[in-house]
């Protein structure tokens, strides 16, 4: 039995060489291992990317809408009790401002570049103002910047008046 198997292997062509492919076939392409995960597959699918984009945009707008409501309510409520007298002086209602009475200057004002406690918007021009560059209207609790006091020709800096109150004077 062994001799038969031996003769079969001997009968196989001993001069047989490995066949080479023709170089013009283009069979010798460079092959690399590539790790592919689900995220890479999803990036190739335009429908999946559109759904992700739509969800991201809706979450961003929803968050921005909710943040603005909370910020405006908190800011307006806390600033109603504050009266800006100009040149860094603040007058406030002790009962309404007890939560932030001990507050220190937290950031610089965009207008005058000074560290300030109060950050509000001018009712006339919507520029940011602080206790140094803003005052309260003489007739209403709105805050206005010193530039608007000059532009709207108030009687004096001691009697500032916002645009809305100026219409009724």
C-alpha positions in Angstrom: 0.0 0.0 0.0 2.8 2.3 0.9 4.6 1.5 -2.3 1.5 2.4 -4.3 1.2 5.8 -2.6 4.9 6.4 -3.1 4.7 5.7 -6.8 1.8 8.0 -7.2 3.7 10.9 -5.7 6.6 10.0 -7.9 4.4 9.9 -10.9 3.4 13.5 -10.2 5.4 15.7 -12.5 8.7 16.4 -10.6 9.6 19.2 -13.0 6.4 21.0 -12.4 7.0 24.5 -11.3 4.6 27.0 -9.7 2.7 28.7 -12.5 3.3 32.4 -12.6 0.6 34.7 -13.6 1.2 37.2 -16.4 2.1 40.6 -15.0 -0.3 42.2 -17.5 -3.2 40.5 -15.7 -3.1 42.9 -12.8 -3.5 40.2 -10.3 -0.9 41.6 -7.9 -2.9 44.3 -6.2 -1.7 45.6 -2.9 -3.9 44.2 -0.1 -4.3 45.7 3.3 -6.3 44.8 6.4 -8.9 47.5 7.1 -10.9 47.8 10.3 -14.5 48.7 9.5 -16.9 49.6 12.2 -20.6 50.6 12.2 -19.8 54.3 12.3 -17.8 54.0 9.1 -20.6 52.2 7.5 -23.1 54.8 8.6 -21.0 57.6 7.2 -21.3 56.0 3.7 -25.1 56.0 3.9 -26.5 59.4 2.9 -30.0 58.7 4.4 -28.5 57.8 7.8 -26.4 61.0 7.8 -29.4 63.1 6.9 -31.3 61.6 9.9 -28.4 62.3 12.2 -28.1 65.9 10.9 -31.9 66.5 11.3 -31.8 65.1 14.9 -28.7 67.2 15.8 -30.3 70.4 14.5 -33.6 69.8 16.2 -31.8 69.2 19.5 -29.7 72.4 19.1 -32.7 74.5 18.4 -34.7 73.0 21.2 -31.8 73.6 23.7 -31.3 77.2 22.5 -35.0 77.9 22.8 -35.2 76.5 26.4 -32.1 78.3 27.5 -33.2 81.7 26.2 -36.5 81.4 28.1 -34.8 80.5 31.4 -32.1 83.2 31.0 -34.5 86.0 30.1 -36.9 85.2 33.0 -34.0 85.0 35.6 -32.2 88.0 34.3 -35.3 90.3 34.1 -36.5 89.2 37.5 -33.1 89.9 39.1 -32.6 93.2 37.3 -35.9 94.7 38.2 -34.8 95.4 41.8 -31.5 97.1 40.6 -31.3 100.8 39.8 -28.1 101.9 38.0 -27.0 105.4 39.0 -24.0 105.6 36.6 -20.3 105.8 37.4 -20.4 102.3 39.0 -23.0 103.1 41.6 -25.9 100.7 42.2 -29.1 101.2 44.2 -31.1 98.0 44.9 -34.0 96.7 46.8 -32.6 94.7 49.8 -35.5 92.3 49.9 -35.5 91.3 46.2 -31.7 91.1 45.8 -30.7 89.1 48.8 -29.7 86.1 46.7 -26.9 87.9 44.8 -26.1 90.7 47.3 -22.7 89.3 48.1 -21.9 88.7 44.4 -18.5 89.9 43.2 -17.6 91.3 39.7 -17.6 88.2 37.5 -16.6 89.4 34.0 -15.7 92.4 32.0 -18.3 94.6 30.3 -18.2 94.6 26.5 -18.7 98.3 26.4 -16.3 99.8 29.0 -14.0 96.8 29.6 -14.4 97.0 33.4 -15.1 94.1 35.8 -18.8 94.4 36.7 -21.6 92.8 38.6 -24.6 93.9 36.6 -24.9 92.8 33.0 -27.9 94.1 31.1 -28.9 95.3 27.7 -29.7 98.9 26.7 -33.4 99.2 26.0 -32.7 101.6 23.1 -29.7 100.1 21.2 -29.4 96.6 22.8 -25.7 97.0 23.6 -24.5 95.4 26.8 -24.1 97.7 29.7 -23.0 97.5 33.3 -23.1 99.7 36.4 -20.3 101.9 35.0 -21.6 102.6 31.5 -25.4 102.4 32.1 -28.1 104.3 34.0 -31.8 103.7 34.6 -34.5 105.7 32.9 -35.8 108.4 35.1 -39.5 107.4 34.6 -39.3 103.6 34.1 -37.1 100.7 35.3 -35.4 100.2 31.9 -31.7 100.5 31.7 -30.0 102.7 29.0 -26.4 103.3 28.1 -24.7 106.7 28.4 -24.3 106.9 24.6 -28.1 106.8 24.2 -28.4 109.5 26.9 -26.3 111.7 24.8 -27.9 110.7 21.4 -31.5 111.2 22.6 -30.7 114.7 24.1 -31.8 114.0 27.6 -32.1 117.2 29.7 -29.0 116.1 31.7 -27.2 112.9 32.7 -29.0 113.3 36.0 -32.4 112.9 34.3 -31.9 110.2 31.7 -34.8 109.1 29.6 -35.3 106.0 27.3 -36.7 106.2 23.8 -40.2 105.0 24.8 -40.6 107.4 27.7 -39.2 110.3 25.6 -42.3 109.9 23.3 -44.6 110.7 26.1 -42.7 113.7 27.6 
